[in-house]
Amino acid sequence: MKDKEAFMFALYEKIMNLVDVGIHAVDEEGRTIIYNQKMREIEAMEIREVLHKKLTDVFQFHGSEESTLLQALQSGKDSHRVKQTYFNNKGREITSVNHTYPFLYNGKVKGAVEIAQDITKIDRLIRRNHEPNTGYTFGHIIGKSKAILEVIEFSKRAARTSSYVLIIGETGTGKELFAQSIHNESERSRGPFITQNCAALPDNLIESILFGTKKGAFTGAVDRAGLFEQADGGTLLLDEINALNIHLQAKLLRVLQEKKVKRIGGTKEKPVEVRVIATMNETPYEAITNRHLRKDLYYRLGVVTLFIPPLRDRVEDLPLLTDHFIQKYNNLFQMNVKGVKPEVLTFFRSYRWPGNIRELEHMIEAAMNVMFEEEWIDFHHLPTQYRHQNGTPDANFTQPLLKDRLLEFEKHCIIEALEANGSNISKAAEQLGLSRQSLQYRMKRLGIKPF
């Protein structure tokens, strides 16, 4: 008999620790009697810290809010899909959706059991998206080059309207800085500014975050407003829109066209007045050709299209940007670096900057981390990948041949003309001052396909 009881207990313990939901049970005094592996993971607690201890001695709850387990124990009633935020004994915040049941034995409540699903990360992400982070204005954009001044002027004009905006630029060029500046210059500046990186989350999660959920839509779903509802009256920045699933792009297009949003699992549509600003790190031609972006969504979003120039196309801004970042890290590190040596600035002007302004900042920060009392950044201060053993720039980082730059520029001009003329080759050729045959030849040579 004892062997059978031992076997059954071991089997019960194995099952409890295999299930992918948290299970927590208390006795009639509120002391923990069951605490499975998943629950320990959710609450970041060891079993010895919780087992046989009172809930109120281990966990802290907001204000007058009480544990759903203790509520079931006291009321004798079930509760389902209840969202609860609380803290473990180390002060770590936990958010879960709970199904809680009182345990009746001989007609009396002798305990309670809870099945919990962890939504801590999702909840934090949504709250972080809703926090104001609109500190940038056009005055924060550093540069005096013609390339950057033209984009700033065009962006200021766009800020006067409520049209959708598509910002295109390589990684690290400052696309979000422009988006925030447009919002702060517009009539929506007093409304919310909410951002969401479309590449940061899986499809099923990004859909619920964008459009919201209706209680009961799926296991653990609660009534929650999506980002469109949260951004009502303000601006929603969708970063890396070309990373969004094509199916979700269709749903997004419908919201943009109808200005109404329906929560997942819901039946009613709610009107929303939101200005959407989207960003991409590839050209519309590349995104559409590679099936990263629906053509109809591009036409809807690209009412105003801004192309942020890469750093290699605004090298005259390098001294200003370099001085700005040196001053920033002087203040942060309590240093007194005056600048970079002339040969370093020459290297900066010849380097291609694939990571753009963000890469420049990281390079300055890394260089200043290895400096002691020096006043000028020299080659030997730069990270290893940017310098050669003899103290000169690595050949891999020097300027490409002129013919390569010319081909790159030619390709850019042709793609720009095709986009401006809806991929009509005749009109694009006319705009470029070429014959249709000549343009087709150049497109074939450069590997450009019409979309």
VEXKELUM-402646 format. One line per 5 residues: their letters; for each residue x, y, z of N, C-alpha, C. Coordinates in pm, whole numbers, plus 50000, padded with zeros to 5 digits. Layout:
<sites>
A> X/Y/Z/X/Y/Z/X/Y/Z; ...;
</sites>
This chain:
<sites>
MKDKE> 50083/49880/50000/50000/50000/50000/50087/50126/50000; 50192/50120/50087/50280/50236/50096/50353/50259/49964; 50393/50148/49898/50461/50162/49769/50369/50225/49666; 50243/50188/49668/50147/50244/49574/50126/50393/49601; 50117/50431/49729/50100/50572/49765/50222/50653/49722;
AFMFA> 50340/50596/49742/50463/50664/49702/50468/50682/49551; 50425/50576/49479/50421/50583/49333/50325/50693/49286; 50203/50695/49345/50103/50793/49306/50149/50936/49336; 50216/50953/49450/50266/51086/49486/50374/51131/49387; 50463/51040/49351/50570/51074/49256/50511/51108/49119;
LYEKI> 50407/51031/49078/50341/51058/48950/50272/51194/48952; 50201/51223/49062/50133/51353/49078/50234/51467/49070; 50348/51451/49138/50450/51556/49139/50508/51577/48999; 50528/51466/48927/50582/51474/48791/50487/51549/48700; 50358/51515/48707/50256/51581/48623/50249/51730/48655;
MNLVD> 50248/51762/48783/50239/51902/48827/50353/51986/48770; 50471/51928/48764/50587/52004/48718/50605/52002/48567; 50526/51918/48497/50534/51914/48351/50439/52013/48284; 50326/52042/48348/50227/52130/48284/50285/52269/48265; 50240/52336/48157/50296/52466/48121/50212/52582/48174;
VGIHA> 50148/52565/48287/50078/52674/48355/50117/52669/48502; 50110/52785/48565/50142/52789/48707/50027/52734/48789; 50057/52650/48886/49955/52596/48977/49998/52626/49120; 49908/52692/49193/49937/52733/49331/49813/52702/49415; 49830/52625/49522/49717/52592/49609/49751/52626/49753;
VDEEG> 49648/52672/49827/49667/52705/49968/49564/52628/50052; 49596/52612/50180/49499/52547/50268/49405/52653/50326; 49321/52614/50422/49220/52707/50474/49280/52824/50551; 49407/52815/50591/49475/52924/50660/49554/53013/50565; 49546/52982/50437/49619/53063/50338/49765/53025/50325;
RTIIY> 49804/52906/50369/49942/52859/50357/49957/52774/50230; 50066/52791/50164/50089/52718/50039/50110/52570/50063; 50034/52488/49987/50051/52343/49998/50090/52281/49863; 50064/52350/49752/50108/52305/49620/50168/52426/49547; 50286/52406/49489/50355/52517/49421/50443/52455/49313;
NQKMR> 50389/52449/49188/50459/52371/49085/50575/52447/49021; 50648/52377/48935/50769/52432/48873/50739/52557/48791; 50631/52554/48712/50598/52669/48627/50566/52792/48713; 50497/52772/48824/50465/52883/48912/50592/52942/48972; 50687/52857/49003/50815/52905/49056/50888/52989/48951;
EIEAM> 50877/52947/48824/50940/53025/48717/50872/53161/48700; 50740/53161/48703/50664/53286/48686/50700/53386/48795; 50708/53337/48919/50728/53427/49033/50874/53439/49075; 50964/53368/49003/51108/53374/49032/51135/53344/49178; 51074/53238/49229/51087/53200/49369/51131/53054/49380;
EIREV> 51201/53024/49490/51235/52886/49522/51121/52825/49603; 51103/52695/49593/50992/52630/49663/51001/52648/49815; 51124/52650/49868/51141/52667/50013/51098/52805/50061; 51095/52903/49969/51056/53039/50007/50904/53054/50017; 50829/52958/49961/50684/52972/49952/50609/52861/50023;
LHKKL> 50655/52737/50007/50582/52621/50059/50564/52630/50212; 50438/52607/50255/50399/52607/50397/50403/52747/50461; 50420/52850/50379/50418/52987/50431/50287/53056/50390; 50245/53155/50470/50125/53231/50437/50153/53323/50318; 50054/53334/50228/50070/53420/50110/50106/53563/50149;
TDVFQ> 50038/53613/50252/50059/53753/50292/50198/53778/50349; 50267/53671/50387/50404/53687/50438/50507/53684/50325; 50465/53638/50209/50559/53622/50097/50537/53725/49987; 50410/53752/49954/50380/53839/49840/50315/53970/49885; 50338/54075/49806/50280/54206/49831/50185/54241/49717;
FHGSE> 50074/54306/49751/49974/54342/49650/49950/54492/49650; 49904/54545/49535/49881/54689/49520/49768/54735/49614; 49797/54839/49694/49694/54906/49772/49601/54812/49844; 49471/54826/49813/49368/54743/49878/49344/54613/49801; 49417/54594/49692/49399/54472/49612/49442/54350/49693;
ESTLL> 49369/54241/49677/49396/54120/49753/49424/54004/49658; 49494/53906/49708/49525/53786/49631/49396/53719/49583; 49394/53680/49455/49277/53610/49403/49260/53475/49471; 49370/53416/49517/49361/53291/49591/49287/53311/49725; 49325/53419/49794/49260/53446/49923/49115/53487/49904;
QALQS> 49086/53555/49792/48947/53591/49764/48861/53467/49746; 48913/53368/49673/48840/53242/49653/48823/53168/49785; 48925/53175/49869/48920/53109/49999/48811/53170/50088; 48800/53303/50082/48705/53373/50168/48562/53372/50115; 48548/53383/49983/48414/53394/49924/48355/53259/49886;
GKDSH> 48442/53160/49863/48394/53031/49818/48346/53031/49675; 48389/53133/49595/48344/53146/49457/48460/53136/49359; 48429/53079/49240/48528/53074/49132/48549/53214/49074; 48664/53234/49013/48687/53353/48931/48770/53311/48811; 48743/53376/48697/48809/53335/48573/48868/53454/48498;
RVKQT> 48986/53430/48441/49055/53529/48358/49070/53663/48430; 49112/53659/48553/49133/53781/48631/49280/53821/48623; 49305/53943/48578/49442/53993/48571/49484/54043/48709; 49605/54004/48751/49653/54043/48883/49800/54082/48875; 49834/54197/48937/49973/54242/48945/50014/54246/49091;
YFNNK> 50128/54188/49122/50175/54180/49260/50327/54170/49261; 50387/54158/49379/50533/54157/49392/50578/54037/49476; 50690/53977/49436/50744/53868/49517/50825/53926/49632; 50890/53842/49712/50960/53891/49831/51088/53968/49800; 51125/53973/49670/51243/54051/49629/51202/54182/49563;
GREIT> 51071/54209/49560/51022/54332/49500/51002/54324/49351; 51014/54205/49294/50995/54189/49149/50847/54188/49116; 50809/54268/49016/50668/54278/48976/50629/54160/48887; 50512/54104/48914/50460/53990/48836/50318/54022/48795; 50284/53992/48669/50147/54009/48623/50101/53877/48561;
SVNHT> 49985/53830/48606/49934/53703/48556/49783/53712/48533; 49733/53620/48451/49589/53604/48433/49552/53473/48500; 49458/53479/48596/49431/53366/48684/49290/53307/48671; 49284/53175/48683/49158/53102/48704/49168/53045/48845; 49076/53082/48933/49088/53046/49074/48962/52974/49123;
YPFLY> 48983/52867/49202/48870/52784/49247/48885/52752/49397; 48778/52766/49473/48782/52720/49612/48776/52567/49613; 48837/52506/49715/48835/52361/49727/48743/52323/49843; 48632/52255/49807/48533/52216/49908/48554/52070/49949; 48551/52047/50081/48565/51912/50135/48462/51895/50246;
NGKVK> 48374/51796/50229/48263/51776/50324/48179/51903/50340; 48161/51973/50227/48074/52090/50228/48138/52217/50281; 48263/52212/50319/48331/52330/50371/48452/52366/50285; 48482/52499/50278/48598/52546/50202/48724/52512/50281; 48804/52425/50227/48925/52380/50295/49054/52429/50227;
GAVEI> 49036/52505/50122/49154/52556/50051/49113/52619/49920; 49212/52656/49840/49185/52715/49708/49302/52683/49616; 49272/52672/49488/49376/52642/49389/49365/52742/49275; 49481/52777/49222/49485/52879/49115/49569/52828/48999; 49517/52851/48879/49591/52822/48755/49626/52956/48692;
AQDIT> 49755/52982/48676/49800/53115/48635/49878/53111/48504; 49856/53214/48422/49932/53231/48298/50011/53360/48308; 50139/53354/48282/50227/53470/48296/50211/53567/48180; 50180/53694/48210/50174/53798/48105/50260/53917/48146; 50359/53893/48232/50443/54002/48284/50509/54081/48172;
KIDRL> 50574/54009/48078/50647/54077/47972/50554/54155/47880; 50440/54094/47846/50343/54162/47759/50292/54289/47826; 50258/54279/47953/50204/54393/48025/50306/54507/48033; 50431/54471/48060/50534/54574/48067/50555/54641/47932; 50553/54561/47827/50572/54614/47692/50464/54714/47657;
IRRNH> 50338/54680/47687/50227/54769/47656/50238/54898/47736; 50273/54886/47864/50286/55006/47947/50402/55092/47900; 50513/55026/47859/50628/55103/47811/50595/55176/47682; 50516/55113/47595/50474/55178/47471/50390/55301/47500; 50317/55298/47609/50225/55408/47641/50293/55521/47717;
EPNTG> 50414/55494/47767/50483/55599/47841/50529/55707/47744; 50518/55837/47785/50561/55944/47696/50711/55940/47672; 50751/55947/47547/50893/55948/47514/50919/56041/47396; 50851/56152/47398/50855/56244/47284/50943/56364/47312; 51065/56340/47354/51151/56451/47392/51218/56522/47275;
YTFGH> 51216/56464/47154/51292/56521/47044/51209/56617/46958; 51275/56723/46915/51216/56819/46821/51315/56839/46707; 51276/56919/46607/51366/56942/46494/51495/57010/46539; 51490/57081/46651/51610/57146/46702/51716/57049/46750; 51677/56924/46774/51773/56823/46819/51845/56756/46703;
IIGKS> 51800/56781/46580/51863/56716/46464/51989/56793/46428; 52102/56727/46435/52232/56792/46415/52275/56778/46270; 52310/56891/46210/52359/56889/46073/52328/57017/45998; 52420/57053/45908/52401/57171/45824/52416/57138/45675; 52429/57010/45646/52443/56970/45506/52312/56994/45431;
KAILE> 52324/57013/45302/52205/57034/45219/52112/56915/45228; 52168/56794/45231/52087/56672/45233/51996/56666/45355; 52050/56699/45472/51970/56688/45595/51877/56808/45610; 51920/56926/45567/51835/57045/45579/51711/57033/45492; 51724/56970/45374/51608/56950/45287/51505/56858/45352;
VIEFS> 51552/56752/45416/51460/56659/45482/51391/56726/45601; 51466/56806/45675/51407/56878/45789/51297/56972/45742; 51325/57045/45635/51225/57140/45583/51100/57067/45534; 51119/56957/45463/51006/56879/45414/50925/56821/45531; 50996/56778/45636/50930/56721/45753/50848/56826/45826;
KRAAR> 50899/56947/45834/50825/57055/45900/50695/57085/45825; 50700/57078/45693/50578/57100/45615/50478/56987/45641; 50529/56864/45650/50442/56750/45675/50376/56758/45812; 50443/56824/45906/50389/56834/46042/50262/56920/46046; 50239/57000/45944/50120/57088/45943/49992/57013/45909;
TSSYV> 50004/56892/45855/49886/56815/45814/49871/56692/45903; 49769/56613/45875/49748/56488/45951/49766/56366/45862; 49827/56385/45745/49848/56273/45652/49945/56171/45711; 49931/56047/45666/50024/55943/45709/50162/55972/45651; 50266/55926/45722/50403/55953/45682/50481/55822/45680;
LIIGE> 50560/55804/45576/50651/55689/45566/50793/55743/45566; 50872/55702/45665/51011/55747/45678/51102/55632/45639; 51186/55655/45539/51274/55551/45487/51419/55589/45514; 51493/55497/45567/51634/55524/45594/51702/55401/45648; 51831/55396/45631/51909/55283/45680/51908/55282/45833;
TGTGK> 51947/55170/45889/51957/55157/46034/52053/55262/46090; 52008/55331/46194/52095/55427/46262/52095/55567/46206; 52004/55598/46113/52003/55732/46054/51920/55832/46134; 51840/55785/46229/51762/55877/46312/51617/55889/46270; 51558/55781/46224/51419/55787/46175/51321/55822/46287;
ELFAQ> 51342/55763/46405/51248/55792/46515/51261/55937/46561; 51380/55993/46552/51399/56134/46587/51312/56222/46499; 51306/56191/46370/51221/56268/46278/51073/56246/46311; 51036/56123/46344/50897/56093/46376/50851/56172/46499; 50934/56173/46603/50899/56248/46723/50892/56398/46695;
SIHNE> 50983/56446/46612/50983/56589/46578/50857/56628/46504; 50813/56544/46411/50689/56572/46338/50571/56577/46434; 50565/56481/46526/50456/56479/46624/50457/56606/46710; 50575/56645/46759/50583/56761/46848/50557/56893/46777; 50577/56895/46646/50551/57017/46569/50407/57025/46523;
SERSR> 50332/56916/46537/50196/56910/46483/50092/56949/46587; 49967/56957/46542/49857/56990/46633/49828/56875/46729; 49886/56760/46704/49866/56643/46791/49968/56638/46904; 50050/56739/46920/50160/56733/47016/50113/56709/47159; 49988/56748/47189/49937/56725/47325/49875/56585/47340;
GPFIT> 49860/56516/47229/49807/56380/47233/49917/56279/47257; 49881/56153/47270/49983/56049/47296/50072/56024/47176; 50194/55986/47203/50288/55940/47100/50332/55800/47142; 50291/55700/47067/50315/55560/47103/50396/55493/46993; 50496/55416/47032/50580/55348/46934/50570/55197/46948;
QNCAA> 50586/55129/46837/50590/54983/46838/50684/54935/46727; 50782/54856/46766/50871/54795/46667/50805/54667/46616; 50775/54664/46488/50701/54552/46430/50785/54426/46419; 50916/54438/46432/51003/54321/46420/51034/54260/46556; 50988/54324/46664/51029/54281/46797/50946/54168/46855;
LPDNL> 50829/54140/46796/50737/54044/46856/50683/53946/46752; 50641/53827/46795/50579/53731/46701/50444/53782/46653; 50397/53726/46541/50277/53775/46475/50154/53776/46566; 50132/53665/46639/50011/53658/46721/50011/53761/46833; 50129/53796/46882/50139/53894/46989/50125/54036/46936;
IESIL> 50190/54066/46824/50184/54201/46768/50041/54234/46727; 49965/54134/46680/49826/54159/46640/49742/54202/46759; 49756/54133/46871/49677/54169/46988/49722/54302/47046; 49850/54334/47036/49899/54462/47086/49849/54578/47001; 49847/54559/46870/49802/54665/46780/49652/54690/46790;
FGTKK> 49574/54582/46785/49429/54598/46771/49351/54575/46900; 49417/54522/47005/49347/54499/47130/49279/54364/47135; 49231/54325/47253/49166/54196/47271/49035/54209/47346; 48946/54117/47319/48819/54106/47390/48827/53988/47485; 48777/54005/47605/48781/53899/47705/48718/53771/47650;
GAFTG> 48791/53660/47663/48740/53532/47616/48778/53498/47474; 48850/53590/47405/48888/53564/47266/48979/53442/47256; 49063/53422/47356/49149/53305/47363/49186/53287/47510; 49249/53178/47541/49283/53149/47680/49369/53261/47739; 49321/53319/47847/49396/53426/47912/49367/53564/47858;
AVDRA> 49286/53573/47752/49256/53704/47693/49170/53787/47788; 49204/53914/47799/49126/54007/47882/49089/54126/47795; 48996/54207/47844/48959/54329/47772/49077/54425/47778; 49137/54452/47663/49252/54542/47660/49251/54624/47531; 49269/54753/47547/49277/54841/47431/49409/54819/47359;
GLFEQ> 49404/54815/47225/49526/54804/47147/49591/54940/47130; 49704/54943/47061/49779/55067/47045/49703/55172/46965; 49617/55129/46870/49539/55226/46795/49443/55301/46888; 49379/55228/46978/49289/55294/47072/49368/55382/47170; 49482/55334/47214/49563/55411/47308/49618/55539/47246;
ADGGT> 49642/55534/47115/49700/55651/47046/49593/55745/46991; 49468/55720/47020/49358/55802/46968/49383/55950/46999; 49378/56033/46895/49403/56175/46911/49549/56212/46902; 49635/56112/46884/49779/56138/46878/49844/56069/46761; 49965/56018/46784/50047/55959/46678/50091/55819/46717;
LLLDE> 50084/55727/46622/50133/55591/46641/50250/55568/46545; 50367/55542/46600/50485/55514/46518/50502/55363/46506; 50495/55312/46384/50517/55170/46356/50655/55154/46294; 50750/55114/46376/50888/55101/46333/50908/54968/46260; 50986/54971/46154/51014/54852/46071/50884/54788/46023;
INALN> 50800/54866/45959/50671/54819/45909/50688/54706/45810; 50802/54701/45741/50828/54596/45642/50855/54460/45707; 50866/54456/45841/50882/54329/45912/50748/54271/45953; 50640/54347/45933/50507/54301/45973/50456/54197/45874; 50397/54091/45926/50341/53984/45844/50244/54041/45739;
IHLQA> 50249/53989/45617/50165/54039/45507/50017/54031/45544; 49976/53924/45612/49836/53911/45656/49797/54025/45749; 49887/54060/45842/49858/54170/45933/49862/54304/45862; 49943/54314/45757/49946/54438/45679/49809/54466/45616; 49739/54358/45576/49605/54374/45519/49508/54429/45624;
KLLRV> 49516/54378/45747/49431/54427/45855/49466/54571/45889; 49595/54602/45887/49639/54738/45914/49587/54834/45809; 49593/54793/45683/49544/54877/45574/49396/54911/45593; 49319/54813/45636/49176/54836/45656/49152/54939/45765; 49229/54930/45874/49216/55028/45983/49252/55168/45933;
LQEKK> 49359/55177/45853/49401/55307/45801/49296/55367/45709; 49232/55283/45629/49133/55333/45533/49002/55370/45600; 48956/55286/45691/48824/55307/45753/48830/55386/45883; 48952/55400/45938/48971/55471/46066/48884/55410/46176; 48874/55278/46173/48801/55204/46275/48882/55080/46309;
VKRIG> 48874/55038/46435/48949/54921/46478/48857/54825/46553; 48877/54696/46530/48798/54593/46599/48894/54503/46676; 48868/54487/46805/48954/54405/46888/48944/54257/46849; 49049/54183/46874/49048/54039/46847/48942/53973/46935; 48851/53901/46871/48743/53837/46945/48622/53926/46963;
GTKEK> 48633/54052/46922/48521/54145/46936/48435/54149/46812; 48319/54213/46825/48226/54224/46712/48202/54370/46673; 48236/54462/46760/48210/54604/46735/48337/54675/46691; 48319/54767/46598/48430/54850/46552/48425/54985/46624; 48542/55032/46662/48551/55160/46733/48624/55262/46647;
PVEVR> 48566/55382/46627/48635/55484/46548/48762/55530/46620; 48870/55549/46546/48995/55600/46603/49049/55710/46511; 49103/55813/46572/49163/55924/46498/49311/55926/46531; 49388/55854/46451/49530/55835/46479/49612/55869/46354; 49719/55945/46375/49813/55966/46265/49922/55858/46274;
VIATM> 49936/55782/46169/50036/55676/46167/50161/55724/46095; 50274/55707/46161/50404/55730/46098/50474/55594/46096; 50515/55549/45980/50582/55419/45968/50726/55440/45921; 50814/55349/45960/50952/55356/45915/50993/55226/45849; 51090/55235/45759/51146/55117/45691/51296/55138/45674;
NETPY> 51371/55028/45676/51515/55038/45653/51554/54987/45515; 51456/54974/45426/51482/54941/45285/51390/55026/45199; 51426/55043/45073/51345/55128/44985/51212/55059/44955; 51108/55136/44921/50980/55074/44884/50995/54974/44770; 51080/55005/44674/51102/54912/44563/51152/54777/44613;
EAITN> 51253/54781/44701/51309/54657/44756/51205/54584/44841; 51133/54659/44924/51035/54598/45014/50923/54529/44937; 50874/54593/44832/50764/54537/44753/50813/54419/44670; 50930/54434/44608/50986/54326/44528/51013/54201/44611; 51062/54222/44732/51095/54109/44821/50975/54061/44903;
RHLRK> 50857/54115/44871/50732/54079/44940/50737/54106/45090; 50806/54214/45126/50809/54258/45265/50701/54363/45291; 50644/54419/45185/50546/54526/45199/50443/54515/45088; 50315/54522/45128/50208/54524/45028/50212/54655/44951; 50189/54646/44820/50193/54766/44738/50083/54864/44779;
DLYYR> 49960/54810/44808/49851/54900/44845/49876/54968/44979; 49943/54898/45071/49976/54960/45199/50080/55070/45179; 50175/55046/45090/50275/55148/45061/50210/55275/45007; 50117/55260/44912/50050/55378/44856/49968/55451/44962; 49913/55374/45059/49832/55438/45163/49920/55509/45265;
LGVVT> 50030/55444/45303/50118/55503/45403/50206/55614/45346; 50245/55597/45220/50343/55687/45163/50287/55816/45106; 50179/55868/45166/50125/55997/45122/50236/56102/45132; 50305/56098/45246/50427/56179/45263/50540/56079/45285; 50640/56083/45199/50753/55992/45210/50881/56072/45232;
LFIPP> 50951/56039/45338/51076/56106/45371/51191/56007/45357; 51296/56046/45286/51415/55964/45273/51526/56027/45358; 51564/55960/45467/51669/56012/45554/51804/55971/45496; 51890/56067/45465/52016/56033/45399/52109/55957/45493; 52184/55860/45440/52283/55791/45523/52398/55885/45555;
LRDRV> 52473/55853/45658/52582/55940/45702/52687/55959/45594; 52710/55857/45512/52812/55869/45407/52775/55973/45301; 52645/56010/45294/52601/56112/45199/52592/56251/45262; 52636/56263/45387/52636/56395/45454/52762/56407/45539; 52876/56374/45477/53002/56372/45552/53039/56510/45606;
EDLPL> 52985/56616/45546/53015/56750/45598/52958/56772/45738; 52865/56684/45780/52809/56694/45915/52890/56618/46018; 52992/56544/45974/53071/56462/46067/53135/56542/46180; 53199/56659/46153/53258/56735/46265/53156/56775/46371; 53037/56819/46327/52932/56858/46423/52885/56740/46505;
LTDHF> 52860/56628/46438/52813/56509/46508/52919/56455/46603; 53045/56455/46557/53155/56407/46641/53168/56492/46767; 53165/56623/46751/53174/56713/46868/53056/56692/46963; 52938/56671/46906/52819/56650/46989/52835/56526/47076; 52880/56416/47018/52892/56292/47094/53008/56299/47194;
IQKYN> 53115/56368/47157/53226/56384/47252/53178/56463/47374; 53101/56568/47351/53050/56647/47462/52953/56566/47549; 52871/56485/47481/52777/56401/47555/52849/56308/47651; 52955/56242/47603/53026/56147/47688/53128/56214/47780; 53169/56337/47748/53245/56416/47845/53161/56437/47970;
NLFQM> 53036/56478/47950/52946/56502/48063/52915/56373/48138; 52898/56265/48063/52861/56138/48125/52979/56075/48200; 53099/56083/48142/53216/56018/48201/53302/56111/48284; 53260/56241/48294/53339/56341/48367/53480/56352/48308; 53485/56364/48175/53613/56375/48105/53623/56512/48038;
NVKGV> 53739/56536/47975/53761/56665/47909/53829/56644/47774; 53769/56556/47694/53823/56530/47560/53785/56646/47468; 53884/56697/47394/53860/56816/47311/53813/56782/47170; 53851/56665/47121/53810/56630/46985/53887/56512/46933; 53888/56496/46799/53962/56387/46736/54080/56443/46660;
KPEVL> 54182/56363/46647/54299/56404/46569/54259/56420/46421; 54327/56507/46345/54292/56529/46205/54289/56402/46122; 54384/56310/46146/54387/56186/46068/54266/56098/46100; 54215/56106/46224/54094/56031/46259/53974/56088/46186; 53965/56220/46180/53854/56283/46108/53861/56251/45959;
TFFRS> 53982/56243/45905/53999/56203/45765/53948/56061/45743; 53980/55974/45838/53930/55837/45831/53777/55835/45839; 53720/55915/45929/53575/55923/45941/53511/55962/45808; 53575/56055/45737/53519/56103/45610/53530/55997/45501; 53623/55905/45513/53640/55802/45409/53564/55674/45440;
YRWPG> 53525/55657/45565/53459/55534/45607/53315/55532/45556; 53261/55412/45531/53127/55400/45470/53012/55411/45569; 53035/55393/45697/52935/55405/45802/52809/55321/45776; 52821/55189/45772/52702/55105/45753/52601/55119/45866; 52650/55153/45987/52559/55172/46100/52520/55316/46122;
NIREL> 52568/55405/46034/52531/55546/46032/52560/55618/46164; 52472/55710/46204/52499/55796/46320/52511/55714/46447; 52431/55609/46458/52438/55524/46577/52577/55460/46588; 52634/55421/46474/52768/55361/46476/52873/55463/46516; 52858/55586/46467/52951/55693/46504/52948/55716/46656;
EHMIE> 52828/55722/46712/52817/55743/46857/52883/55630/46934; 52858/55505/46892/52918/55391/46961/53070/55393/46949; 53121/55438/46834/53265/55445/46815/53328/55547/46909; 53263/55664/46920/53313/55769/47010/53309/55720/47155; 53197/55658/47193/53184/55608/47330/53291/55503/47360;
AAMNV> 53313/55411/47266/53414/55306/47287/53554/55367/47299; 53585/55465/47215/53717/55528/47219/53740/55598/47352; 53640/55669/47402/53655/55743/47527/53662/55651/47648; 53614/55527/47633/53623/55430/47742/53765/55384/47767; 53851/55389/47664/53989/55343/47682/54087/55458/47702;
MFEEE> 54035/55581/47706/54121/55698/47727/54139/55722/47876; 54252/55784/47911/54277/55816/48051/54282/55968/48068; 54396/56029/48043/54406/56174/48055/54429/56240/47919; 54424/56162/47811/54444/56221/47679/54331/56319/47645; 54363/56418/47565/54263/56519/47529/54210/56501/47387;
WIDFH> 54279/56418/47308/54239/56400/47168/54226/56251/47136; 54120/56216/47064/54101/56077/47022/54193/56046/46905; 54275/55942/46923/54370/55901/46819/54329/55763/46766; 54399/55715/46662/54366/55587/46601/54368/55472/46701; 54468/55475/46791/54482/55361/46882/54370/55357/46986;
HLPTQ> 54288/55463/46994/54173/55462/47084/54050/55396/47020; 54049/55387/46888/53932/55332/46819/53924/55181/46841; 53803/55124/46837/53788/54979/46851/53870/54905/46745; 53909/54784/46779/54001/54706/46695/53956/54695/46550; 53824/54676/46529/53778/54654/46392/53794/54776/46302;
YRHQN> 53823/54893/46362/53835/55014/46282/53980/55056/46258; 54073/54983/46307/54212/55024/46291/54300/54906/46250; 54412/54939/46192/54510/54839/46150/54621/54834/46253; 54700/54730/46252/54805/54718/46353/54904/54833/46350; 54925/54893/46232/55021/55002/46224/54958/55137/46255;
GTPDA> 54832/55135/46298/54770/55260/46340/54702/55336/46229; 54682/55273/46115/54611/55339/46005/54481/55266/45980; 54386/55330/45914/54258/55263/45889/54276/55136/45810; 54201/55035/45847/54202/54909/45775/54153/54931/45633; 54216/54866/45538/54180/54884/45397/54036/54847/45370;
NFTQP> 53982/54758/45451/53843/54715/45430/53744/54828/45454; 53786/54933/45523/53694/55039/45559/53712/55164/45474; 53801/55162/45375/53823/55280/45293/53715/55294/45189; 53712/55412/45127/53610/55445/45029/53615/55350/44909; 53501/55303/44858/53503/55217/44740/53546/55295/44616;
LLKDR> 53573/55222/44510/53614/55286/44386/53505/55379/44334; 53547/55483/44259/53453/55583/44209/53346/55518/44121; 53385/55418/44038/53288/55355/43949/53177/55285/44028; 53214/55229/44143/53113/55163/44227/53017/55265/44285; 53067/55379/44327/52981/55485/44380/52887/55538/44273;
LLEFE> 52939/55551/44150/52856/55602/44040/52744/55504/44006; 52776/55374/44004/52673/55273/43977/52567/55273/44087; 52612/55289/44210/52519/55293/44323/52425/55413/44311; 52481/55527/44273/52400/55648/44258/52303/55635/44141; 52349/55575/44031/52264/55555/43915/52144/55465/43950;
KHCII> 52171/55359/44023/52065/55267/44065/51964/55340/44154; 52014/55421/44247/51927/55497/44338/51835/55591/44258; 51891/55661/44159/51812/55756/44079/51703/55685/43999; 51737/55570/43943/51639/55495/43863/51525/55443/43952; 51560/55386/44066/51457/55335/44158/51367/55448/44205;
EALEA> 51426/55562/44236/51349/55679/44282/51251/55723/44174; 51297/55726/44047/51210/55768/43936/51097/55667/43914; 51128/55538/43924/51024/55435/43909/50918/55447/44018; 50962/55470/44141/50868/55485/44252/50781/55609/44233; 50841/55717/44188/50767/55842/44170/50664/55832/44058;
NGSNI> 50684/55739/43965/50594/55726/43850/50517/55595/43849; 50500/55538/43967/50420/55415/43978/50472/55301/43894; 50603/55292/43877/50669/55185/43801/50643/55194/43650; 50596/55310/43605/50575/55331/43461/50710/55365/43397; 50761/55275/43315/50896/55290/43261/50905/55411/43167;
SKAAE> 50802/55433/43086/50805/55546/42992/50813/55679/43065; 50730/55695/43169/50730/55820/43244/50860/55838/43322; 50912/55726/43377/51038/55733/43451/51153/55773/43358; 51152/55717/43236/51256/55750/43139/51250/55897/43101; 51128/55948/43083/51111/56090/43050/51164/56179/43162;
QLGLS> 51135/56140/43287/51182/56218/43401/51335/56220/43409; 51396/56106/43373/51542/56095/43379/51613/56148/43255; 51535/56186/43153/51596/56235/43029/51657/56125/42945; 51597/56005/42954/51647/55891/42879/51539/55838/42786; 51580/55760/42688/51482/55689/42606/51435/55568/42684;
RQSLQ> 51317/55518/42649/51265/55399/42717/51361/55282/42702; 51417/55265/42581/51510/55155/42555/51636/55167/42641; 51687/55291/42653/51807/55313/42734/51782/55282/42881; 51664/55323/42930/51632/55298/43070/51618/55147/43095; 51554/55075/43000/51539/54931/43016/51674/54861/43018;
YRMKR> 51766/54908/42936/51900/54851/42932/51971/54872/43067; 51960/54995/43120/52025/55027/43247/51964/54946/43362; 51832/54929/43356/51765/54852/43460/51813/54707/43459; 51827/54650/43338/51874/54514/43325/52018/54500/43375; 52102/54599/43341/52242/54595/43382/52259/54606/43534;
LGIKP> 52170/54682/43596/52178/54703/43740/52092/54608/43821; 52021/54516/43751/51939/54418/43820/51814/54475/43883; 51757/54578/43819/51636/54643/43872/51516/54584/43797; 51420/54534/43871/51297/54480/43813/51179/54568/43848; 51092/54602/43751/50975/54685/43781/50877/54611/43871;
F> 50808/54684/43958/50709/54620/44044/50570/54667/44011;
</sites>
